[in-house]
Amino acid sequence: MLCKALAHPARVQLLRYLAAYGACYFGSLTDVLPLAPSTISQHVTILKQAGLILGSADEQRVCYCVNPERLEQFKQLIGSL
């Protein structure tokens, strides 16, 4: 699941952005890539399903951030190859 989640360059770019800038709302993620918000939403969903990012909702928006434990697991898996 982890490798599949990072198999698309848009998802890698989203993960890099979140790792560099910390938490942000979905609206900020739509500024990262020249893609339709619906397409970005699909990529975010895949990253969430893989556990690489977390989303916390406030009253009207969702704030996303990297899941550091899961990212570390991925790094260890790749490093052990």
C-alpha positions in Angstrom: 0.0 0.0 0.0 2.8 2.4 0.8 4.6 2.0 -2.5 1.4 2.3 -4.4 0.5 5.5 -2.6 3.8 7.0 -3.7 3.7 5.7 -7.2 2.3 8.9 -8.6 4.5 12.0 -8.8 1.6 14.3 -7.6 1.3 12.3 -4.4 5.0 12.5 -3.8 4.9 16.3 -4.3 2.0 16.6 -1.9 3.8 14.6 0.7 7.0 16.6 0.3 5.0 19.8 0.6 3.4 18.7 3.9 6.7 17.4 5.2 8.3 20.8 4.5 5.5 23.1 5.6 3.8 21.1 8.3 0.0 21.2 8.6 -2.2 23.0 6.1 -5.8 23.1 4.9 -7.0 21.5 1.7 -7.2 24.9 0.0 -3.5 25.3 0.3 -2.9 21.9 -1.2 -4.7 23.0 -4.3 -2.1 25.7 -4.8 0.7 23.1 -4.8 -0.2 21.4 -8.1 -1.8 22.5 -11.3 -4.6 20.0 -11.0 -8.3 20.2 -10.4 -9.3 20.2 -6.7 -11.2 16.9 -7.3 -8.0 15.3 -8.6 -6.0 16.5 -5.6 -8.7 15.2 -3.3 -8.3 11.8 -4.9 -4.6 11.9 -4.3 -5.0 13.0 -0.7 -7.5 10.1 -0.1 -4.9 7.6 -1.3 -2.2 9.1 0.9 -4.6 9.0 3.9 -5.6 5.4 3.2 -1.9 4.5 3.2 -1.5 6.3 6.6 1.1 8.7 5.2 -1.0 11.8 6.1 -3.5 12.6 8.7 -6.5 14.9 8.5 -8.2 16.6 11.4 -11.4 18.5 10.9 -12.3 21.8 12.5 -15.7 23.3 12.0 -15.6 23.6 8.2 -12.2 22.6 6.9 -9.8 19.7 7.1 -6.2 20.3 8.1 -3.7 17.8 6.8 -0.2 16.8 8.0 2.3 14.1 7.6 2.0 11.0 9.8 5.6 10.9 11.1 5.5 7.3 12.4 4.2 5.9 9.1 6.7 7.9 7.1 9.5 6.6 9.3 8.2 3.0 8.7 8.4 3.7 4.9 11.9 5.0 5.2 13.0 2.0 7.1 11.4 -0.4 4.6 13.2 1.4 1.7 16.5 1.5 3.6 16.4 -2.2 4.2 16.3 -3.1 0.5 
